[in-house]
Amino acid sequence: MTLESGRLLKERYRIVEILGQGGMGSVYRAVDENLSVEVAVKENLFTSDEYSRQFRLEAVILASVRNQHLPRVTDHFVIENEGQYLVMDYIEGEDLRQRMERLGTITEEDAILVGAAVCDALTYLHTRKPPVLHRDIKPGNIKITPVGEIYLVDFGLAKLVQGSQTTTTGARAMTPGYSPPEQYGTARTDPRSDIYSLGATLYAALSGVIPEDGLARVMDNLQLTPIRKNNSRISRRLSTTIEKAMEAYPDDRFQSAEEFRNALLYSSSKTLRFVDMDVQISVKPPPGSDGTALVENDEQILSLKPLTHPKTFLDDIVLASMRFRRRLRRFANPLVWLGMIVMLMIGWFLWGNNPRLAGLDPQATNPIIPPPATLTRTVTVLPPIPVSTATITPQPSPTNTPPPTATPLGGGRAELAFVSSRTGVPQVYIMSADGENVQQITNERDGACQPDWSPDGEKIVYVTPCRQKQDIYQGSSLFIIDIATRERTALPASPGGDFEPAWSPDGKRIAFTTLRDNYMEIYYINLENSQFTRLTRAQSIVAASYARQAAWNPYGTQIAYVLRRQGVSQIWVTTDGDANMSKPNNQLVQSGNKVMDSYPTWSSDGQFVLFNETNFDGTAPFQLMSIRYEDRDARQAVPINIEPLPVVDVSISPDGQWLAFESWPDTINQDIFITTVSGASRTRLTTDPGLDFDPVWRPAQKN
């Protein structure tokens, strides 16, 4: 039964109005007559043991929280034969669902900062002892006050987690589109469940479309529609971040709310500088909250306000400044009109006293525009203003130390080259490490692929013809293109075909795979004299063998490559300090007769070799493997866990912290991804329906 306005509960809380109503009860705005403050009163009309226990749990959780983005429970009581009641902070304003209904969608900056604020609240909840899970994040449970504060509300489905056990499962309820698959009972919920729901909330707020249901994505293999298909104005970086939070399997999502928060703030240059700051995130008050008329389609602007703890003298200065600005706004309109009048008077005065402005040419005998003969004006010359003759000793100007700048993603120029068939024929492109600023570099009629950078990052060597992505490019040749001028130079070619180029660290040689001997061997060309040197002799080891996919170590003294013999491909290296092949080569990895190794690459310090591994018939996913060169005698590599995606053709960034690779998460569309060397912060850089492959980081610019 709905409580009437004016009803007094517990001789203290007088009901003012109903705010919302559901199947279990209602939420009311009331006045705490003891303290003369507004409060919210939430009632539970279902007094069974389970519902009563969950209601008390919500009171316990919220009574102990102290976070700027969470409400606080101040009282909990039971009225016999009626229900249970929670008394909590009253949060005035609209919720995110109402804002979406009013505006359609919210801006990208709004989404980033609302998401970051909720992540702050989730970090606080998830790191408590015991941890607290919200389990019902959706637009209707994110409140925005008239002064722009953001709150995560409604803990009716929350649960406490102790160790590996859950103290309570809470009420079992799901919100289609916002609940993760595991909340339907497929697995146990954990902090990553809240991350999914927040990602889905931001997805809906940005696109105006509720995303595909989590359970359907798992059970029916339903794909999530990319957010940019619903709203193409969303940046690729932000869409990738939100879609990562919404991965169907928890291991593929951000593993903490703090990680999700940082990824959101990194998604825009406007919010990047707040990543490492303790901030209170708030939005501009909604139109009409200050008595002004609502403007249709008005866009909201968010602000970030740094917090300092404890309060200092600087806080007093800031508060005084804020009070001054608020008072100034009261007189904004009169001051504007007064300023305009003064400017008009000054302009009129200058016009009359400047011959050119008045239409007179001071160098001419006759005026350009003669003034009326009757116009006369008396100008009073004021006496000069006395000027003090005191001298002022100049003070030395302070030396400003420039603030430290953030390291570019991946280090160096933070760019990659890659190949895409988006125009029909593969061509070489470059893009920034966030997937933006895509530029087409080659325009070969028969296509171009397999790019590799010169050590100074100014040129690219590539292969053409390359009409489609394939394993071997028979009849192809090597070309070098200057990025600045787009001038291209052909290298001497062989009739069989040259491909898989690898530029040496000293810039003087390019190793490549060639069919000039009618089977694959590795050569290099000396760019200073165009002389060729053979580096491998696979056919001399076992007939029907080959060597390919050369990779220089950072010092130019060794090459790792793939050697196929007796039907098995494994990783070999040239002898240390002897890239010219005067000594026998060494087998680096012994993976077994049923395993195929490919795509070797060296770490930036030369200590590790990374490569791909799959089974003999290629039906198993590509696994990324690593072996320390010091452990070459053992010939045993270890996996790097970036599952469940295939990870193929890895390139290591100039700072050694990031991996770029090609993958196909939907088994069809091949795209470029990056991830840290530990497998965290995986980001999809390309989403074009064409094939995107052959990624390689641009080297750092040399001084």
N, C-alpha and C positions, 0 to 999 in steps of 0.2 A: 504494500500500500504506500502510495506516494505521500511523503510528509508535507503538510501544508505550510505555507509561508507564515512566519510568526511563531511556529512551534518551538518550544524551549526543550532542549535535550540536556539531561544531566544537570538541570538548573544552571546551565552555563552557556550552551551554544544555541543561539536563536537562528532558525532557518530563514534565509532571505529568498532564495530561489533555487530551482532545480537546474543543474548544469548538464546532466546527461543521465540516461536511463538504459539499463541492460537487463538481461534475463535474471541476474543474481541480485540486482538492487539498483540503487541510484547514487549519484554524486550531487551534493548540494553546496551552494555558497551560503555561509553562515557567519555570524559575528560572535566572537568570544567576548562575552560581556564582562568577564573578569579582567581582560587585558585590553579590551576595546580595539581588537584587530580582526580583520577578516580571515576566515579559515575555510578550508574545504572539508566537508564531512562525507565520507564514503561509507555506504551501508551494505551489509551482506544479509539478505533475507533467508538464505539457506543455512540453517544451523545444524546440519548433520556434522558428525565428528570430522569427516574429511574436509569439508568446506570451512568449518570453524578453525581447524588446525592451519589450513592454508592462509586464512585471513589473519590469524595471529602471527603467522610467519612473516607476512607482509609488514605488519606493525613492527616486529622485531628488526627486520632488515632496515626499514626506513627510519626508525627511531635512532639508529646509531650512525647514520651516514652524515658526513660533513664534506660536501662537495658542492661547488658553485653551480653545477648543472643537475643537481638532484634535489627533489623536495624532501622535507623532513616531517616525520610523524611526531606529533606532540601528545597524543592521547589515544587510548583504546578502551572501549567499554562495551558492555552487553546490556540490552534492555529486555527483560524477560518477555517472552511471547511476541517479541517484535523482531529483533535482529542484533547483529554486531555492528559496531561503528568505529571507524578510524577518523581521527582528526589530524589534518596535515596542513602544511603551508598552502595558502591559496595562491595559485599562479594565474594571474590575469593575462588575457590575450587570446590569440588564436593558435590552433595547432597547425602542424605542417599540412595536414589534409585539407583544412579550411583554406590555407594559403594557396594550395594547388588548385582548389576549386575556384578561387577568386582570380588567380593569375594564369591558370592553365599549366605552366611549368615555371620553375624557378631558374635563376641565372646560374651559370657555372660557378661563379665565386660564392654565391649563396650555398650551393651544394657542398663545396669544399669546406666551408667554414662551419656549416651546420654539422656535417659529418665529423669534422675535427672536434667540435664541442662534445658530441655524443661519444666519440672515442675517448675523450678525457674522462667522461663519466664511467665508461665501461672499463677503462684501465683501473680506475679507483675500485670498482666493484670486483673485477676479476682478480685483483691482487690482495683483497682482504682475506683475513683468516677467520673462518673458512671463506673461500671464494663465493661470490654471488653471481648467478646468471639471471639475466632479465627475461629472455625467452619470448618476448612479445613486442619487439621493436617494429614499428610501422608508423606511417605518417601521423596517424591520430594520437600517437603516444609521444610526440615531440612537440613541446609547447614553446611559443615565441611570445614574450611579454611585450607590452607597449613600449618599454624602454630598450627592447632588443635583446634581452637575456634568453638563453636557450636552456630548456629543461627536458630531461628524460623522465617520463611519468608512467604510472600504472604498473605496479609490480605484482599484479594478481597472479601471474604465471611464474613468478620467480622461484628459484630453488637455491639451496645452500649445498655446497659440495665439500665433503670432508674426505681427504685422501682419494682413494679410488671409488668410494661409496658415496651415494647421494642420500642426504638425511631426509629429503622428501622429494617426491616426483612432482609435487604441485598439481595444479589442475591440468589435465591433458586437453589442450586446445591448440588449434593451428589456424593460421591466417593464410589462405591460399595465395601464393605469389610471394609472400614474405617469409614464410617458415622454411627452414632448411630441410632437406630430405630426412635427416636423422631424427628430427623432432616428431616425425610420424611414427616413430618406433623402430626404424631400421637400424638405429645405433644409439648410443648414449650421447646426450647433448653435452657440450663443453663450451668454453669461451668462443671458439670458432663458430658456434651456432649463432651467437649474437652478431658476429662479424658478417655472416651471410645476410641476416635480416636487415642490418644497417645498409649493406650494399644494395639490397633489393629496394629499400626505402629511397635511397638516393637515385637509383635507376628510375623508379616511378616519378620522383619529383623532377628529374631532368627531362624525361621523355614524355610524361603524361600517360604512360602505358604501364599497367601492372605486368611484371615479368612472368615468364612461364613458371608453372608451379614446380617446386623442387622435387617432389615425389615423382611427378610425371617425367621429369628430366632423367631420373635414375631408372624407373621401372619401364618407361616407354622409349628410352633413349632419345628424348626430345631435346633439341638444341636450343640454347638460349639465343634469342634474337639480339644481335649486336646493338648496343644502345645508339650507335651512330646511324643505324638504319631508321630509327624512330626520330632522331634529332641530329641532323648532320652538322649542326653548329658546335656540338660538343667536341672538345679537343681529343685527339687520339690518345694522349697520355692519360687523361682523366677517365675516358671510357675503358681503357685497359685496366686501370686501377680498380674501378668498380666491378668489372667483369671478373677480375681475379678474386675479389672478395666474395663473389657469388659462385665460385666453382662448386660443382655438385658434391665433390668429395673433400672433406675437411683438410686433408693433407695438402691439397692444392691451393688453399686459401691463404690469406695472411694468417700467421700463427699467433698474433697478438693484436689487441686493439691499438697499441702504441705503434706497431709496424704499419697498420692500416692508416692511422692518423698521419704519420710522416709521409707515406706515399701520396695521400690526398694533398697535403701541403706542397709536396714537390711537384704536383701536377700543374701548377701555375706559377709563373714568375712573380705574380702579385702576392703570393702567400709563402714563397720559398723561404724568406728570411725569418719566418716565425717557427721554423721546424724545431730549433733548439731552445726556444723561449717558453717560459711559463706564461701562458696567455689566457685571458678571459675572452671568449669569442662571443660576439653579440651581433645582432642585425639591426638595421635601421628600423625604427618603429613603423608599423604598417600605416598606410594612409588612413586618415580619419581618427586615429587614436588620440590626436591632440586637438580635436575639434574641427579640423580642416575637412573639406569635402574629399570623398574618394575619387581618384582619377583612374579611369579604366586602363588596364594593361600597364599600370605603373610598375616599373622595375625597382626591386629593393636593392639597397646597397649595404654590404656588411662591413664591419670594422673589427679590428683586432686591438685590444687594449692590454698592453703589458702589465702584469701584476708585480708588485714588489712586496716582500714579506720580511720583517714586519714593517709597519708604517714608518716612513722616515720624513725628514724635513722636506725632501723633494716631493713627497706625496702632497704636503700642504701647499706647495707652490702649484702643483698640477691642479689640485682641487680649486684653488683660488682662480687659476686661469680659466677652468671650466665654468665657474660661477660668473666670471666676467663675460665670457662668450655668451652664456645664456642671457645675461642682462642686456648685452649688446644686441642680441637678436630681437628683443622686444621693441627696440627703437630702429630696427633695420630699415623699415619703409620710410619713416620721416627723414632719416639721415640720407637715404638715397635721393629723395626729392630735393633736400637742401643742397646736396652735392651737385645735382644737375643744375640748379639755379645758379650756384656760384660759378660753375664752369661756363655757363652761358654768358654771365656778366663779364668774366675774364676774356672770353672769346670776343665779345662785342668791343671791349676796350682795346684789345690787340688789333682787331680789324681796322678800327678807326685811326690807329697810330702807326700802322705799317703801310707805307705807300703801295707796296706790291699787293698786299691783301685787300687794300681798299680799291684796287683797280687802277693804280697809277704806276707808270714806269718812271722811276726817278732819273733815268739816264736820257729820257726823251723830252722834247720840248712840249709836246702835247700829251695829255692824258690818254690812256688807252680807252677808259670809260670815263668821260667827264662827269664830275659831280654836279648836282643841281646848283645853279648859281645862288640860290637863296640859302644854301646850307652853310651855317656858320657854327663853329664850336670853340669854346674857350677851354683851354687846357691849363690847369693849375699845376705848376711845377713845385713839388714838395722839396723841402730842404733835405740835404743828404743825412742819412742816419749815421751817428757817430760810431766809429769802429774802434774797438779796443786794440791797443798796440802791444798788449801782453803776448809773450811768446809761449808756445806750448811745446814741451819736450815730447817728441814722438816716442811712443812705447813700442818695443819690439813686437812684431806680429807673432802670434802663437804658431808653432809648427804643428800642422795637422797630420797625424799619422793615419794613412788610409786604412779603412777597416779591412780585415782579411776577407778575401773572396773565396767562395765555395769552389772546391775542386770540381771540374767538369765531369759529368758522368762518363766513366771509363778512362778519364785522363786525356791529356793531349788536346786534340781538337774536338773530341767527343763526336766523331762522325764515323760512318761505316759506308763501304761500298757493297753493293749486292746486285744480283741479276733478277730481272722480272720480265715475265711474258705479258704484262698488262696491256701492251700495245699490239699484241699478236705475235711478234717475234721477240725472243729474248734480247734485252739490251742491258748495259751496265748503268746503274744509278748510284748516287750517293744520298745519304740522309743523315740528319743529326741523330744522336743516341736516344732521343725520345720519340723517334719515328716521324718527326716533322721535317720541313724544308727538303722535300724530295726533289732531286734534280736528275734529269737524264743526261748521261755523259756521252754515250756512244749512239751512233745512228747508222749502224751497219745494215745493209740491205738483207744480208743473210744471217743477221743476229750476232751477238757477242756475249761471252760468258767467261767464267773462271777468272775474275779479276784478282790482281795482287798489287799492292802498293809498292812504290819505290820507298827506300828508307826515310827520305825526306818528306814523304807524303805529298809530293807535287805531281807525280805521274802514276799511271796505272798500266800494267801489262795485262792483256786479255787475249782471248782466243776467238777467232772467226774463221769460217762460218760456224754458227751455232744456232740452228733452226729450232731446236727444242732441247730440253734438258735430257741428257743421256749420259752413259757411262764412258764411252770412248768417242772422240771426235776425229774420225778419219778424214784426211784431206784438209784439216784446219791448220792455220798459221798463227804466229804470235805477232801482236801489234802493241805499240806503246803509244799512249795518248797523254798529252800535257793537259792537266786540268784547267789551267788558266787560259791557254790559247786555243785549246781543242785541236792542236796540231797532232797528227798521227804518223807514226813511223813503223814500217813493216820490218820485221827481223827476217834474216835469211831462212827460207822454209825448206822442208824436205817433202818429197812426193807422197810419202805415207801419211804424214800429219804430225803436228806438234801441238801439245796441249798440257794442262795442269802446270802452269808456270809458277815459280817461286823465286822472288827477288832476294838476293843475298843481302845480309846486313850491311856490307860495305858499299852496296849499290853498284858494284862492278860486274856482277854475274847474275844470270837468270838460269836457274835449274828448271828442267821441264821433262815431261814424258814424251817420247817420240816413237814413231813406227817406222823410222828410216831403215831399221834392220829387219823389217817385216814382223817384228814382235816388240812388245813394250820394254824399253830400257830408259834409264835416266841419264840425260846429258846436261851440260850447262854451256851457255854461250858467254864468252868474254865480251862485254859491251865495248871495250876499248879497241879491240882488234878483230872482232867478229869471228874468233876462233872457237871451235867446238871441242869439248872434252867429254869423254864417256865416263860416267861415274859408277855404273853397275854392269855386271856380266851375269845376269840371271840365267841365260841359256847355257852358260858354261857350268852351272851347278847341276841342274836337272833339265832335261829337254821339256819343252812346252811350259816353261816357267816364264815369269815376267817380273819386272820391277816398275813401280809407279808411285805417284803421290809424294813427291819429295817435300821435305820441310826442314829448313835451315835452323840450327840452334842460334841463340842470340849473338854468338861470337863469330859465326861464319866458319867454324872449324869442323862441324859435323852435319850430316844430313840423316834424318830419320825417314824411312820410306817403307812401302808395302812390298814384300817379296812373296810371290806366289810360287809354291813348289809342291808337287804331289797333290795338287788340288786344294791346298789350304793356304790362305793368305795370312801372313803374320808380320809383325813390325821388326825391322832390322835397322841398324845404324852403321854409318861409316865409322872407321876407327878415329878415336879422339885426336884432333889436330891434323887429320889427314883426309880432307875432303876431296883430294885428287886421286884417291883409290890406289895408292902404291902399296897399301897393306890390306889384308883381308878384312871383310866386314863382319859385324857381330850381330847375332840374333838377340833382340832386346826382350821379346815376349814369347812365351810358349803357352798358347791358350788351349791347345788340344786339336785333335783332328776334325772335330765337329763344329769348330768355331772359325769365323772369318773376321779378321781385324782390318781396319781401314782408317783413312783420314788422320794420320798422326800430326801433332803440333806440339811445340815446346812451350813450356811456361816461360814467362818473361825473364826469369833468373836462370834458366837453363837447367834447373834441378829436376824437372818432371817432364815426362812425355805423356800427353793425353791422346786418346784414340777411341774409335768406335769399335764395338764388338757386337756381332749377331751370329745366329747359327748358320750352318752350311747352306741351307736352302733359302735363307733370308726371311723365314716366316716369323721369327722372334723379333720383338722390338729392338731397335738400336740402343745399346747400353753404352754410356760414357765411362771409360776406364782411365786409370792413371797409374803410372809406375815411376818411382824415383830412379833416376839414372844410376845413383850409387848402388841400388839394389838389382842391377842388371844381371848379376850372376844368378840370382834366384829365378829370374824370368817370370815372376808372378805379379800381375797387376791387380788393383783393387777397384771396385766400382765407385763412381760418384753418383749419388742418388738424386736424380732430377726427374724421377718418374712422376706420373705415368706417360709423359710425353716422349716420343722418339727424340733423340738428341743427335743430330747429324752434322758433320763438317764444322767443328768448333773453331772459332777464332778468339784469341785472348786479347783483351784490351791493353793499351799502352801502360796503364798503371797496374796491370796484373790482377785486378780485382773482379773483372766482369768477363763473361763468356757470351759470345754471339753464336747462334746456331740456327739451322733450319729445322722445321718440324711440321707435322700435319696432325693437329689435335682432332680434326674431324675426319681423318683418314683420306680426305680428298684435297682440300685446299692447303697448299704448302706455303708457309709464311716464315718470317724472320722473328726470332725471339732473342732476348737477352736475359741473363740471370747472373747473380754473384757466383763466385767460384764455389761457394758452399751450397748453392742451389736455392738460395733465398731471393726474394724480390723479383721473381720471374715476370717478365713483361713482354707482351706481344707487340711488335713494332709495326707489322704490316698486316692488312686484312683484305687486300685486293683479291678478287676472284682468280686472277692469274697466278701462275706459279712464281714464288719469290724464293731465291736460293743463292748459294755461293756467298755468304756474308764474310766480310773481312774488315777489321778495325783499321781506321786511318792512323798511321804512326804520329807520334808527337812531333811538332815542328822543331827542327834543329836550329840552334842559334848560330 
